Structures are given as C-alpha cells and as structure tokens.
C-alpha cells in the first residue's frame, strides 16, 4: 500500500510538472537545449548568438570540453571535501595560489564561496569584523551606488542600489546607504565635462559621508564597470576622485570584480583598467567560466591580520560555507585560468574589442540610440526618445524590452536594463561573430523603430 501511494504521488507530481512546463511555454518561456561556442539553441532548434554570455558569465562560451573533463576527473578523485577544522583539499590551495599570482596589487589571502552574492556578503561581514578588531565597531555603514549590483542575499542586495530588488522585502537594511549613479551621459549637466561630473560625484559622496558621520562609515562598494546598472563605464577621473574621499575618511574599498574580472575590460581586472586600489576584491562568474558555481573574496594583509587577531581573541573565526572551496569547482576554475593563459585572453579581448566598441558607437546614428559606451568586451547602449535634449522614453512604453524582443527574433540575445541595452559576449567571440552580433542588433533596432513609428 505504501509503495502504491508513492506511485500515485510520483504520477501526480509528473502531471503537475508537465502542466507547469506547458504554462511556461505558453507564456513565452524559452528552454535552452544545447550550447556551441558563443551560440545557444533552444528546444525547438532556434539558434541564438548569446551576446550576454548568459548572465555576464560564460566567458569561454557554452561548449568547452576541457572544463567538463576537469570536473569529471576531479569527481573521480575527490568529489567533495570542506575547508573547515584544519582540513582542506589540494585544488582549493592551488587555486588560491594561482589567484593571488594574478590578483590586483595588495591582495594577500583568499576566501572561497559559491557565488558573487556570497563573496560580497562575506566582504560585508569582514568589514564589520575588521573594524570591531581595530576598536572601531561603530563603523558599520556600507555605501553602495544607485543601480550598483552586488548580489541577492539580504546584505549584498542591501548594498546594491536596485530598488526593484529590495521593494517588498523590508530592505535595504538601515546601515546601507547609496550615492550617485555615475552614468555621465544620462546625468551630466549641460556643458559639464566628464572630469567635472566626476568631481561632483565625489563631492556628493563626501557630503553623504559627512551627513552620516565618517566615524560610522565602514566601506564603499563599487564595480569597476557598473553591470546591473546597464554596463556603465566610469567617466574620466571618477575613481581617482572617489578614492581620495575614501582615503580621507579611512573607509575601506571593495572592488566588485564579479563581472569585470578575468579580461572583460581589456585587462585581467577592471581595477587595473581604472587604477583602483581596493582593500578587498570579489570575483566569480568568469572564474570558472560559470561551468561550476564558485566565487572568491581576496583580501589585503591588513584585513587578514585583523581577522587573525580577532579570531585568536574570540577562540575561532566563525565564518565559512559548506561548499566553499569545493574541489570540483576549484579544479574547473584552475583549468579555466589555464585556458585563459594559453589563449592569451587579455590580448584577444584587446584585439577584438575595438570592432565591437566602434560598431556600437556607429549605431549612435540610429534614431533610437542616444549613446553607446563601453570598454573591452562590455558595453551599454542608451535608447533615447530625443537625443538633442537627452529625453528618455516614458517607462511604460518599455522600449528597451521591445528592442530585446526584436533582437531575439533576429537570433540575438541581449539584455534590456530599462532602456539601456547591455552587451557582454563570451570572451572567445571572433571578429566574424562580432560582425554578426552587430548586424542582428541593427535588425532588432530597426524592427523596434518600425513598431514605435
């Protein structure tokens, strides 16, 4: 009787799942079935050039066999082990050493997690732990930026400046504050240079710090290129001005390299592209080309020394993750970094990115495009109702979503973030594939323009 009851439950579950799947398809959901280089193919055989590398992350495309082989080999040798209680595994040690050998200047130690959200969540905890250790426990406030994105845990989404992700959840937490979105094109004053705009952004940050009380502000979180805001590159002089303010008030700086790290900006790190000197660096996504869930938080020696002292005083360091430093994920990440070295990924990005950036810039002549701006193989295209006055489309018209949908019909996957279209194709993209991407995007823009009239 018990077995029969389970059989009935299993059949009911299958029927329910099939019903949900039909509803998903009927509502326009797309199920991807296969990957091949920079392309993905859905269950109906429709092939798309994936100009977002999935979620900013499939840096080596969707069919790198070496990564599958690395996972399989490690699965056979040691499929899992933790990094708690004076134990660990060899792949995690080797990966930490390798990461530090290519890290931005000043990084000393590595903590592993499973996602960028977890890495940034860990960074927030370490900001508080560090300041408690040095006798400044009141420095709890974290400043992020409007439209910045640092993850989806309670703390990391609070650091993010994404109101649609906090509304209804009772977030952000009260110790998280936000300063300006550095979108020069959208928010500069008439006649204001990029350098003057950057100075104004830094001045506004300083005013916020003074209003909150410098003695209460622990850290500033920023992506070198703001991904979730729509692939927004910083204006000239921005980070130099911002870092001067942080140094003035003894505020830690976390560089969120989850999207920018491993060659995306034309250097190994966005921090190198823009002259950042962070106290901590988070990375994920391209660390394993997203073939395995893994992230890393790299910290400076001063953070580490405070951790050691505080842990000794308290008898333990009460932080960690069951799957942090997972041997399979670390083995795949090690193979990913090896592939980057062999193919000279930074040189490749430098070689092909002008074709993408110049091609998108040329589309500023299109009636829908107000501005196109990027670096390396990341870019954002701003859609405008009136270019002369920089007047945006009314949000309810959802022009960005319309362009995204028309691009999909043309066989191109892009991402609309409001009325800003983001591009982050796999880093392995070829010149011919970039030309195809640009042509399909132009087709999508033209089709959307025809619908708008």
N, C-alpha and C positions, 0 to 999 in steps of 0.2 A: 504493500500500500504506500509506503514512504517513497519507494522508487517511482511508482506511478505518479505520485503527487509532484515529484521533482520533474518528471517528464512533462506534465501539464504546465508547470511553471516555465520550463525552458521553451515550450512551444509558444506560450503566451508572450514571453519576452521577445522571441524572434518576430512574432507578428507585430508587436509594438515597435520594435526597431525598424522593421520594414515600412511601417506606416510613417514613422518619423523621417525615414530616408526619402520616401515619396514626397512628403510635405516639403522637405529641404530642397529637393529638385524642382518641385512645382513653384517654389518661391524664388527660383533663380540661382540656387546654390550650385557651385561647381566643385566636382570632386576630381582632384588630380590623380592620375594613374601611373604616370611614368615621367622620368626626367632624363634629359640628354644634353649635357653641356649647359648652355645658357637657356635652354628651352625646357618647358614642361608640357605634357599632353594630358588632356582630361579624359574621362571615361568614354566620351563619345568620339575620341580621336582628333579633337581640335588641338592644334599646337600653338603655343604662345611663347614669344620671347619674353623672358622674365626680367624686366628692367628694374625690379626692386630686390633681386636676389632673395625672394621670399619675403622675409621681414628684415631687410637690410643686411642679410647674414650669410647666404650661401655663396661665399666668396669663390669657391672652386667649382661652382656650378652644381649640377644635380646627378652626376654620374661618375664620380671619381672612385674608381675601383680600389685604389691603394688604401683609401680610408676604410672601406668595407673590409679589406683584408687585414688591416691593422686591428680593427675591432674583433674580428674572428680569431686571430692569433692570440690576442690578449684574453679573450673569453676562454680559450682552451687552457691557458697557463694559470691565470688567476682572475676569475670573473668579477670578484668583489673583495675589497678589504677597506677598512676605515683608516682614519689618521688620528685616532684618539689613544690616550693612555700609553704613550711612548711606543706606539706601533705605527706602521705605515706600509707603503708599497713603493717599489722601485720606480714605476712610471711617474708617480707624483713628484718624487725627488728630482728625477731627471728633467721633468717639465719645469719645475720651479727654477732649477739652474739655467735651463735654456731661456726661459722668460727673462730672468734677470740679466742675462748676457745681451739681450736686445732691448731692454727696457729704457724708458726715458731716464735721463740723469737723476741720480738721487734716490732711486728705489733700492731697497735693501732686502726685504723679505716678501713672501707670497702667501696668501691665504686662498684656498680654493673653495668654490661654491658651484652651484648648478646653473645659475642664470645671472644675467646682468642685474636684475632686480635684487637678488640675494647679495651680490657683490656690493651694491650701493647701500643696501640695508646694513650689511656688516660695516661698511665705512661710517655710517651714521653712528652705530654703536661704538666704534673706535674713537670717533670724535669726542663722544661723551666720556669714554673710558680714559682717554689721554688727558683731557682737561681735569678730570677728577684726580688722576695720578699726579698732576703737577700743581695741585692745590687751587684750581680754578673751576670748581664744579658748577658754578653759575653760568659758564659759557656753554649753554645748551642749544641756543638757537642756530638753525641752519637756514642759509639764504640760497634759494634757487632763482630761476628766471622764469618770467611769464613765457609759456609754451615750451619750456625746457621739459625733458623727459628723462627720468632716472629709474623707472620701474613701476611695479604694481603691487608691492607689499604695502602694508599700512604706512610704514615710514618712508619708503622710497617714492611712493606716489604723492606723499605729502611734500616731499622735496621738489617734485615735478610741478610745473606751472600749467597743469592741464585741467581746467575746471570741470570739463565733462567727465573726467575720470574720478573726481572726488565728490561731485554732487550726489546727494542721497546716501552717502556713506558716513556722514559726520566728519568728513575730512576736508582740508588738511588738519593735522594736529596743530595745536596753537603755537608750538615753538618753531614752526616752519614759516618763513617769510619769503617774499618774491620781489625781485627787482625787474627792470625793463627787459622786454624782448628786443634783441639787437638787430632787428630787421631794418637795415638802413633805407632800402628802397621804400618800404611802406611807411616808415615813421619819421624820416628826416624832415626838418623844416625847409621851406623854400630857401635855396641859396646856401644851405648848411653843408659843409664838406664832410667827408667820411671821418676825418680826424676830429672835427668839431663835434660831430654826432657822438663819437666815441668818448670824448671828454665830457659831454653832457650825460652819457650813460654812467660814467664813473662817478660824476658828481652826484647823480641821483642815488647810486649805491651808497656813497658816503653819507648822504642825508638820511637814508634808511638806517644805516648802522648807528648813527648818532641818535636818531629818534628811538631806536630800540635799546640803546646803551651798549657801547663797544664791549663792556665787561660781560655782556650776556650773549654775545655772538661767537659761536664756536667755529663755523666753517661756511665756505661758499662752494656750491656745486655747479659745475658748468661742463657742457660738451664742447670740444673744440669747434665742431660744426653742429648746430642745433638740429638734431634729426627729427624728433617728433613735432617740432615747430614748422617743418616743411623744408628741411635741408637748407638751413640759413647759415651762410658763412659770415664770420665776424667782419665788420668794417675795419679799415686801416686804423691801426693804433689802439684797437679796442682792448685786447688783453694786456698790453703794456700798461694802459691807464688803470684797468681793473686791478691788476696785481699790485700796483703801487698802493692802492687803497687798502687791499688786504694786508699787505706788509705793515702799513702804518698802524693798523689796529690789531696786529697779532692774530689774524684769522687764518685758519687752515684752509687749504685749497684742494678740493678733489676734482681731478680731471676725469670725466666720464668718457672713456675711450671705447665704450661698448660698440658703437657704430664706426668710429673713426680709426680704430686700431688696426694694425697689420696691413698697411699700404693704401687704405682707402683714399687718403688725402694727397697721395703722391710722395709721402714719406712713411716710414714704418709706423709713426704715431702722429696724430693730429697735434699733440703737444710740441713735436719737433717742427711741424709746419708753421705754427703760430707762436713759437717762443714761450711756451708755458713752462713754469717751474712749480709743479704741484707737490704736495706733501703725500698724496695718495693717488693711485691710478687704478681705475676699474676697467676690466676688459672682459669680453665674452664673444658671442656671435662668431666672428671670423677666427677666433682662437682654435676652433675645431672645424671651421667652415660650416658649422652648425650640423655636422653629421652626428655629434653627440652633445648632450646638454652639459656644458661646463663653463665656468667663469673664474676669474682670478682678481683678487684685490692685491695690488702691490703697494707697499708702504715704505716710508723713509725710515732711516735708522733712528731718528728721534722718536717717532711713533713707537717703534719696536722697543726701544729702551724703556719707555714709559710703561708699555704693556708688561715687560718682564718685571719691572719694579712693583707694579700694582699687583700682578699675579702672585709674586712672592709674598707681598703683604697680606693678601687675601687667601693664600693657600692653593689657588687654582686659577686658571683662565677659563671662565665659564662661558665659552662660546665655541660653536662648531656645528657641522652639518653631517648627517649620516652618510650622504653621498659625496661630500666634499673630498676632492682628490681621488675620485673613483678611478681605479686602474684602467678600465676600458676607455673611459672618456679621456684620461691623460695620455694613453697610448695613441688614440686618434689625434689628439692635439699635437703631440710630438711629431707624428707623421705629417700633419698639416704644415707645421713650421718647416719641416724638411722640404716639403714640396715648394713652399714659398722661396726658400733659399735656392733650390735647384732651378726654378723658373725665373729667378730674379724678379720677384713680384713687384717690387717698388719701381724698378726700371721699366717693367712692362706698363705699369699704370702711367708713369711719366710719358711713355712713348705714345700711348693710345688716347690719353685723356684730352689732349688739345682737340682732337677730332670731335669728341662728344661735346666739350665745352663750346667750341666755335660753332658747331652745328646748332646747339640750343640757342646760343646768342643770336644767330642769324634769324631765328624764328621770332625775335622781337619785332620783326616787320609784320608779323601776322596780326590781324585785327584783335584777336583775343589776348595776345601776350603783351604784358607791360614790362616785364623784366625777367631775364634769365641769368642766374649766377651760381657758380659752383667752384669746386677745386677738386683736382684728381678725378675720381670716378664717383662723385656725389654732386648733385645739383638740384636746384629748385627753380621752377618756372611759375612766375606770378601772373595770374589771369586778372585782367582789369576791364572794367566797363568803359572807362575813359582814361586813356593813357596820359593825356596832357595834364589833367588835374589829379591823377592817381586816385580816381574814384572807383571803389570796388563795386562788384555786382552785389545786389541785395542777397543776403544769405539764403533766403527762401527759394531763390532761383536755382541754387545748387549747381552752379556752372562747373565747378571742379569735378563733381560726381558725374556730370554729363560727359565731360571730356574723358574721364576714366572709363566710362562705359563704352564710349565710341572707340577708344583705343583697344579695349578688349575685343570688340567686334573685328577690329583690324588685325588681331593676333598679337597684341602687345599688352603686357601687364605693367601698369604704373600705379602710383598711389596718389589720390587726391587728399590733401590735408587742408580742408576748407577749399579755397580757390587757389591753392598752390599745389603744383604737380611735382612730386619728388621722383628722382632717379638715383638708384644705386645698383647698377647691374653687377653681376658676378665679375670679380676682378680678372677672370680669364677671358673676358669678352675680346673679340678680334675687331680689327678695323671694319671688315665687311659686315659684321654683326652690329656694330655701332651705326653704320650707314642704314642698315635695315631698321634699326630701332628709331632713328630719326625720321625715316620715311613713313613708318607706321604712326609715329606721333603726329606728323603733319596731317596724315589722313584722318586721325582722330580729331584734331583741332578743326579741320575743315568740316567734318561731319557735325561737330557740335555747333560751329558757326551757322551752318545751314539750319539747324534746329532752332537756334536763337533768333535767326532772321536778321 
